[in-house]
Amino acid sequence: MKNILLIALSLMISVGLTAQQSSEPENIFIITTDGFRWQEVFNGADSAIINNTKFVKDTALIKQMFWSVSKEERRQRLMPFFWNIIAGKGQLYGNRQYDNKVAVKNFWRISYPGYSELMTGYADPVPILNKPRYNSNESILAYLNRQEPFAGKVAAFSSWNLFPYILDVKHNKQFLNSGYQEIEGDSSETCLLINQVQRQMQDRGHCRYDLLTFLHAKEYIQNHHPKVVFLSFGETDEFAHKKQYDNYLQSAKTFDRLIEELWYYIQTDVFYKNKTTLIITTDHGRGEKTGKWNTHDFLTKGSGQTWLALLGRGIIPQGEMKSAGQIYQNQIAATIAQLLGVKFISKRTVGREILLPKPVLLKTSSVTASSSGGLKKSF
């Protein structure tokens, strides 16, 4: 009788662990920073650029902040959350030094086509410039907003003010706050203060300060607890186009810090804790050469090279992926759906979901009594 109880207990533990390890997340956060190169993600500051006075005002000071002869230390100085937390508990793809590649499928290698491919799973061959034109391709956000249990629980926030067109708010009803748009209908003191700060900005352009985007997003998330969140930052691309490598690096470090703050909130809020996955990436790459790092287009080599980071529920800790492989940006939309247990159905031919590492499930153990009355366990 004792042996039967032990066998039953072993089976219950095995089944419980298997169910826990294979469970799907209930919430997804998709986070991007515009035009941030894989070279800085995996190698830290670029020595050929950080020492160039054409791109850095004070090379000695910026090197104190971000430089080291050790690649591992450089990248940790730049993005400590990536290399302390994601590298330990998540997955990092796109280090081409190991032939581990992430790339865009679209031909154009600029922001609108990049975000469209990312969110719709379709690399549109039609020329799409960075202009206010409503997207004819349905996004994964719009699709999820029509599915239970995500209906009315999808929200997007962006620094760049073209996202109402990329996500086609004309035909889709998911919540979106973009550019210097104010949050309406919320009279909380924090929201009123953020709106007031935005009104007083004198140099408002097409891209809002990332910190304001983050504050809007975090306040909304705390108050409404959306299940699907898209959060897009833009300052890395802004400073790169201005040829300001020092500010580009500092914006990347801020991006890393904001994700850290968001992750801490997620893991201390009962609605999200241990039920949420982060998908972190960029919309396009930049030039590989020192003189071309600041630009990107279909003529500039390196513009289609990107990266991908995953953390949270359903993501097996693998750290930096060092095996050869290829992921395309058009696979991310289907992967978002798959992680949530949903099939993304589109009128377009979208990329297939990424084949993510699966957990090694515990096999049911056979338990027998030994001659001494103890237990022998074989797997």
Secondary structure in CASP SS format (residue, H / E / C, confidence):
PFRMAT SS
TARGET T0000
AUTHOR 0000-0000-0000
METHOD secondary structure of the structure
MODEL  1
M C 1.00
K H 1.00
N H 1.00
I H 1.00
L H 1.00
L H 1.00
I H 1.00
A H 1.00
L H 1.00
S H 1.00
L H 1.00
M H 1.00
I H 1.00
S H 1.00
V H 1.00
G H 1.00
L H 1.00
T H 1.00
A H 1.00
Q H 1.00
Q H 1.00
S H 1.00
S C 1.00
E C 1.00
P C 1.00
E C 1.00
N E 1.00
I E 1.00
F E 1.00
I E 1.00
I E 1.00
T E 1.00
T E 1.00
D C 1.00
G C 1.00
F C 1.00
R C 1.00
W H 1.00
Q H 1.00
E H 1.00
V H 1.00
F H 1.00
N H 1.00
G C 1.00
A C 1.00
D C 1.00
S H 1.00
A H 1.00
I H 1.00
I H 1.00
N C 1.00
N C 1.00
T C 1.00
K C 1.00
F C 1.00
V C 1.00
K C 1.00
D C 1.00
T H 1.00
A H 1.00
L H 1.00
I H 1.00
K H 1.00
Q H 1.00
M H 1.00
F H 1.00
W C 1.00
S C 1.00
V C 1.00
S C 1.00
K H 1.00
E H 1.00
E H 1.00
R H 1.00
R H 1.00
Q H 1.00
R H 1.00
L H 1.00
M C 1.00
P H 1.00
F H 1.00
F H 1.00
W H 1.00
N H 1.00
I H 1.00
I H 1.00
A H 1.00
G H 1.00
K H 1.00
G C 1.00
Q E 1.00
L E 1.00
Y E 1.00
G C 1.00
N C 1.00
R H 1.00
Q H 1.00
Y H 1.00
D C 1.00
N E 1.00
K E 1.00
V E 1.00
A E 1.00
V C 1.00
K C 1.00
N C 1.00
F C 1.00
W C 1.00
R C 1.00
I C 1.00
S H 1.00
Y H 1.00
P H 1.00
G H 1.00
Y H 1.00
S H 1.00
E H 1.00
L H 1.00
M H 1.00
T H 1.00
G C 1.00
Y C 1.00
A C 1.00
D C 1.00
P C 1.00
V C 1.00
P C 1.00
I C 1.00
L C 1.00
N C 1.00
K C 1.00
P C 1.00
R C 1.00
Y C 1.00
N C 1.00
S C 1.00
N C 1.00
E C 1.00
S C 1.00
I H 1.00
L H 1.00
A H 1.00
Y H 1.00
L H 1.00
N C 1.00
R C 1.00
Q C 1.00
E C 1.00
P C 1.00
F C 1.00
A C 1.00
G C 1.00
K C 1.00
V E 1.00
A E 1.00
A E 1.00
F E 1.00
S E 1.00
S C 1.00
W E 1.00
N C 1.00
L C 1.00
F H 1.00
P H 1.00
Y H 1.00
I H 1.00
L C 1.00
D C 1.00
V C 1.00
K C 1.00
H C 1.00
N C 1.00
K C 1.00
Q C 1.00
F E 1.00
L E 1.00
N E 1.00
S E 1.00
G C 1.00
Y C 1.00
Q C 1.00
E C 1.00
I C 1.00
E C 1.00
G C 1.00
D C 1.00
S C 1.00
S C 1.00
E H 1.00
T H 1.00
C H 1.00
L H 1.00
L H 1.00
I H 1.00
N H 1.00
Q H 1.00
V H 1.00
Q H 1.00
R H 1.00
Q C 1.00
M C 1.00
Q C 1.00
D C 1.00
R C 1.00
G C 1.00
H C 1.00
C E 1.00
R C 1.00
Y C 1.00
D H 1.00
L H 1.00
L H 1.00
T H 1.00
F H 1.00
L H 1.00
H H 1.00
A H 1.00
K H 1.00
E H 1.00
Y H 1.00
I H 1.00
Q H 1.00
N H 1.00
H H 1.00
H C 1.00
P C 1.00
K C 1.00
V E 1.00
V E 1.00
F E 1.00
L E 1.00
S E 1.00
F E 1.00
G C 1.00
E H 1.00
T H 1.00
D H 1.00
E H 1.00
F H 1.00
A H 1.00
H H 1.00
K C 1.00
K C 1.00
Q C 1.00
Y H 1.00
D H 1.00
N H 1.00
Y H 1.00
L H 1.00
Q H 1.00
S H 1.00
A H 1.00
K H 1.00
T H 1.00
F H 1.00
D H 1.00
R H 1.00
L H 1.00
I H 1.00
E H 1.00
E H 1.00
L H 1.00
W H 1.00
Y H 1.00
Y H 1.00
I H 1.00
Q C 1.00
T C 1.00
D C 1.00
V C 1.00
F C 1.00
Y C 1.00
K C 1.00
N C 1.00
K C 1.00
T E 1.00
T E 1.00
L E 1.00
I E 1.00
I E 1.00
T E 1.00
T C 1.00
D C 1.00
H C 1.00
G C 1.00
R C 1.00
G C 1.00
E C 1.00
K C 1.00
T H 1.00
G H 1.00
K H 1.00
W C 1.00
N C 1.00
T C 1.00
H C 1.00
D C 1.00
F C 1.00
L C 1.00
T C 1.00
K C 1.00
G C 1.00
S C 1.00
G C 1.00
Q E 1.00
T E 1.00
W C 1.00
L E 1.00
A E 1.00
L E 1.00
L E 1.00
G E 1.00
R C 1.00
G C 1.00
I C 1.00
I C 1.00
P C 1.00
Q C 1.00
G E 1.00
E E 1.00
M C 1.00
K C 1.00
S C 1.00
A C 1.00
G E 1.00
Q E 1.00
I E 1.00
Y E 1.00
Q H 1.00
N H 1.00
Q H 1.00
I H 1.00
A H 1.00
A H 1.00
T H 1.00
I H 1.00
A H 1.00
Q H 1.00
L H 1.00
L C 1.00
G C 1.00
V C 1.00
K C 1.00
F C 1.00
I C 1.00
S C 1.00
K C 1.00
R C 1.00
T C 1.00
V C 1.00
G C 1.00
R C 1.00
E C 1.00
I C 1.00
L C 1.00
L C 1.00
P C 1.00
K C 1.00
P C 1.00
V C 1.00
L C 1.00
L C 1.00
K C 1.00
T C 1.00
S C 1.00
S E 1.00
V E 1.00
T E 1.00
A E 1.00
S C 1.00
S C 1.00
S C 1.00
G C 1.00
G C 1.00
L E 1.00
K E 1.00
K E 1.00
S E 1.00
F C 1.00
END
